[in-house]
């Protein structure tokens, strides 16, 4: 039987003099600093270390999607570039074009000799 984990939500509360963002958990008092002059996470107050802490960005008055609730931002459809239209070539034209190119670089198509 697995143990039940308590999840606490941490919220940004300010910026420290080092430039790091300060995040705090209103449920247990855990405080951490993210980024700034010391990259990574620095624990300022441990709070409940047995709880799982997740960061929540205040969504404002609009009800956020699940992704936005966890700071991932709005989900967007990223348009794919249009595929290039395939230019149909007459097979005989393609062969002649290829032969002309090979002749320019010194390769004889029919005889198999290279220049």
HUHU-V25766 format. One record per residue. N is the residue number from 1. SS is DSSP state (hx for helix, st for strand, lp for the rest). PSI is psi in whole degrees, -180 to 180 (999 if undefined). D_FIRST is the distance of its C-alpha to the first C-alpha in whole Angstrom. Layout:
n=N ss=SS psi=PSI d_first=D_FIRST
n=N ss=SS psi=PSI d_first=D_FIRST
This chain:
n=1 ss=lp psi=128 d_first=0
n=2 ss=lp psi=152 d_first=4
n=3 ss=lp psi=144 d_first=7
n=4 ss=lp psi=130 d_first=9
n=5 ss=lp psi=136 d_first=12
n=6 ss=lp psi=133 d_first=16
n=7 ss=st psi=125 d_first=19
n=8 ss=st psi=145 d_first=22
n=9 ss=st psi=123 d_first=25
n=10 ss=st psi=147 d_first=28
n=11 ss=st psi=149 d_first=32
n=12 ss=st psi=135 d_first=35
n=13 ss=st psi=-12 d_first=37
n=14 ss=st psi=-172 d_first=40
n=15 ss=st psi=134 d_first=41
n=16 ss=lp psi=168 d_first=42
n=17 ss=lp psi=-25 d_first=45
n=18 ss=lp psi=-10 d_first=44
n=19 ss=lp psi=-7 d_first=43
n=20 ss=lp psi=149 d_first=40
n=21 ss=st psi=136 d_first=38
n=22 ss=st psi=130 d_first=36
n=23 ss=st psi=144 d_first=33
n=24 ss=st psi=150 d_first=31
n=25 ss=st psi=116 d_first=28
n=26 ss=lp psi=-19 d_first=30
n=27 ss=lp psi=-39 d_first=26
n=28 ss=lp psi=-4 d_first=26
n=29 ss=lp psi=6 d_first=29
n=30 ss=lp psi=135 d_first=28
n=31 ss=st psi=135 d_first=31
n=32 ss=st psi=158 d_first=32
n=33 ss=st psi=133 d_first=35
n=34 ss=st psi=128 d_first=35
n=35 ss=lp psi=-149 d_first=38
n=36 ss=lp psi=-151 d_first=41
n=37 ss=lp psi=-23 d_first=43
n=38 ss=lp psi=101 d_first=40
n=39 ss=lp psi=152 d_first=38
n=40 ss=lp psi=-157 d_first=34
n=41 ss=st psi=131 d_first=32
n=42 ss=st psi=124 d_first=33
n=43 ss=st psi=120 d_first=31
n=44 ss=st psi=-43 d_first=33
n=45 ss=st psi=126 d_first=31
n=46 ss=lp psi=-34 d_first=28
n=47 ss=lp psi=-145 d_first=26
n=48 ss=lp psi=101 d_first=23
n=49 ss=lp psi=-12 d_first=21
n=50 ss=lp psi=-14 d_first=18
n=51 ss=lp psi=153 d_first=18
n=52 ss=st psi=125 d_first=19
n=53 ss=st psi=133 d_first=22
n=54 ss=st psi=149 d_first=24
n=55 ss=st psi=133 d_first=28
n=56 ss=st psi=127 d_first=29
n=57 ss=lp psi=132 d_first=33
n=58 ss=lp psi=117 d_first=35
n=59 ss=lp psi=-9 d_first=36
n=60 ss=lp psi=-158 d_first=39
n=61 ss=lp psi=-16 d_first=40
n=62 ss=lp psi=138 d_first=39
n=63 ss=lp psi=121 d_first=35
n=64 ss=lp psi=159 d_first=33
n=65 ss=lp psi=166 d_first=32
n=66 ss=hx psi=-38 d_first=28
n=67 ss=hx psi=-42 d_first=30
n=68 ss=hx psi=-34 d_first=32
n=69 ss=hx psi=-31 d_first=30
n=70 ss=lp psi=21 d_first=28
n=71 ss=lp psi=18 d_first=32
n=72 ss=lp psi=-10 d_first=32
n=73 ss=lp psi=173 d_first=35
n=74 ss=lp psi=145 d_first=37
n=75 ss=lp psi=129 d_first=36
n=76 ss=lp psi=148 d_first=39
n=77 ss=lp psi=118 d_first=40
n=78 ss=lp psi=117 d_first=42
n=79 ss=lp psi=141 d_first=45
n=80 ss=lp psi=146 d_first=46
n=81 ss=lp psi=146 d_first=50
n=82 ss=lp psi=144 d_first=52
n=83 ss=lp psi=147 d_first=52
n=84 ss=lp psi=138 d_first=56
n=85 ss=lp psi=136 d_first=58
n=86 ss=lp psi=126 d_first=59
n=87 ss=lp psi=114 d_first=63
n=88 ss=lp psi=131 d_first=64
n=89 ss=lp psi=143 d_first=67
n=90 ss=lp psi=128 d_first=69
n=91 ss=hx psi=-37 d_first=68
n=92 ss=hx psi=-38 d_first=72
n=93 ss=hx psi=-40 d_first=72
n=94 ss=hx psi=-43 d_first=69
n=95 ss=hx psi=-44 d_first=70
n=96 ss=hx psi=-39 d_first=73
n=97 ss=hx psi=-43 d_first=72
n=98 ss=hx psi=-41 d_first=70
n=99 ss=hx psi=-41 d_first=73
n=100 ss=hx psi=-42 d_first=75
n=101 ss=hx psi=-44 d_first=72
n=102 ss=hx psi=-39 d_first=72
n=103 ss=hx psi=-38 d_first=76
n=104 ss=hx psi=-33 d_first=76
n=105 ss=lp psi=9 d_first=73
n=106 ss=lp psi=22 d_first=76
n=107 ss=st psi=128 d_first=74
n=108 ss=lp psi=115 d_first=76
n=109 ss=lp psi=-49 d_first=74
n=110 ss=lp psi=-39 d_first=76
n=111 ss=lp psi=-14 d_first=77
n=112 ss=lp psi=5 d_first=74
n=113 ss=lp psi=143 d_first=76
n=114 ss=st psi=146 d_first=74
n=115 ss=lp psi=999 d_first=77
